[in-house]
Amino acid sequence: MNKLSATEEGKTNAIISHFTIIGTIIAILLNNSKKNQFTSFYIRQMIGLHLLSFLNGWLTKQYLSGWISSAIGITIFLFWLISFIGAINNNEKLIPYIGDKFQEWFKVIQ
């Protein structure tokens, strides 16, 4: 199977992974048997963003003021949007600054 057809085949699950943690879990389950690399790429990206979002919420309660948390939340949303547009356009688009780390940290997800 060539890369383009593999990307097209994994596109739906890659898009599903962008819709809440439930969507990411569903994409993991759907990708479990075929192991599509395009889907796996976006699952790793979204796991990282979900963890960042959770961490932002936790830090806000513990240490950060509301406006700092809002700025971080907007940044996380912009990262999500970049990732989502990449998935729609069949392009493995890394999230700026941290996307390569997400790929490295969560490489066990195939």
matplotlib code that plots the C-alpha trace (Angstrom):
import matplotlib.pyplot as plt

x = [0.0, 1.5, 1.7, -1.2, -3.7, -2.6, -3.1, -6.5, -7.4, -6.4, -7.8, -11.2, -9.7, -7.2, -10.0, -12.0, -9.0, -9.3, -12.7, -12.2, -10.4, -13.3, -12.6, -9.0, -9.8, -12.2, -9.5, -7.0, -9.5, -10.3, -6.6, -5.8, -6.2, -4.8, -2.1, -2.4, 0.7, -1.2, -3.8, -1.1, 0.7, -2.4, -3.3, 0.1, -0.4, -3.8, -2.7, 0.0, -2.6, -5.0, -2.3, -1.3, -4.9, -5.3, -2.1, -3.2, -6.5, -4.6, -2.0, -4.7, -6.3, -3.0, -0.7, -1.7, -3.9, -6.9, -5.4, -2.2, -4.4, -6.5, -3.4, -2.2, -5.7, -5.8, -2.3, -3.5, -6.6, -4.4, -2.1, -5.3, -6.5, -3.1, -3.2, -6.9, -6.2, -3.2, -5.4, -8.0, -5.4, -3.7, -0.6, 1.3, 1.6, 3.6, 2.3, 4.8, 7.6, 6.3, 4.9, 8.2, 8.3, 4.8, 5.9, 8.9, 7.2, 4.2, 6.0, 4.7, 1.4, 1.6]
y = [0.0, 3.4, 6.3, 8.2, 5.4, 4.6, 8.3, 8.3, 5.1, 6.6, 10.1, 9.4, 7.9, 10.7, 13.3, 11.3, 11.5, 15.3, 15.3, 15.0, 12.3, 10.0, 10.5, 9.8, 6.5, 5.5, 6.2, 4.1, 1.2, 1.6, 1.8, -1.2, -3.9, -2.0, 0.1, 2.9, 5.2, 8.4, 7.7, 6.8, 10.1, 12.1, 9.9, 10.6, 14.4, 14.4, 12.4, 15.1, 17.9, 16.2, 15.9, 19.5, 20.6, 18.5, 19.9, 23.5, 22.9, 21.4, 24.1, 26.8, 25.4, 25.1, 27.9, 30.0, 33.0, 33.0, 35.1, 32.9, 29.8, 31.4, 32.3, 28.7, 27.4, 29.6, 28.3, 24.7, 25.4, 26.9, 23.8, 21.6, 23.7, 23.3, 19.5, 19.3, 21.2, 18.9, 15.8, 17.2, 18.0, 14.5, 16.1, 14.9, 18.3, 18.5, 20.7, 23.6, 23.3, 20.1, 17.9, 16.1, 15.4, 13.9, 11.6, 10.5, 10.2, 8.2, 6.2, 3.0, 3.8, 2.2]
z = [0.0, -0.9, 1.5, -0.1, 0.1, 3.7, 4.6, 3.0, 4.8, 8.2, 7.7, 9.3, 12.4, 12.6, 12.5, 15.1, 17.5, 17.6, 19.3, 23.1, 24.9, 24.0, 20.3, 20.9, 22.8, 20.0, 17.4, 19.4, 19.4, 15.7, 14.8, 17.0, 14.3, 11.2, 12.8, 10.3, 10.7, 9.8, 12.5, 15.0, 14.3, 15.2, 18.2, 19.6, 19.0, 20.7, 23.7, 24.2, 23.9, 26.2, 28.8, 28.4, 28.7, 31.9, 33.3, 32.5, 34.4, 37.4, 37.5, 37.3, 40.5, 42.2, 41.1, 38.1, 37.7, 35.4, 32.6, 32.4, 32.2, 29.5, 27.5, 27.8, 26.9, 23.8, 22.8, 23.3, 21.1, 18.4, 18.5, 18.2, 15.2, 13.5, 14.1, 12.9, 9.7, 9.1, 9.5, 7.2, 4.5, 4.7, 6.0, 9.1, 10.7, 13.9, 16.6, 16.9, 19.6, 21.2, 18.5, 17.9, 21.7, 21.6, 18.8, 20.8, 24.2, 22.8, 20.2, 21.7, 20.1, 16.7]

ax = plt.figure().add_subplot(projection="3d")
ax.plot(x, y, z, "-o")
ax.set_aspect("equal")
plt.show()
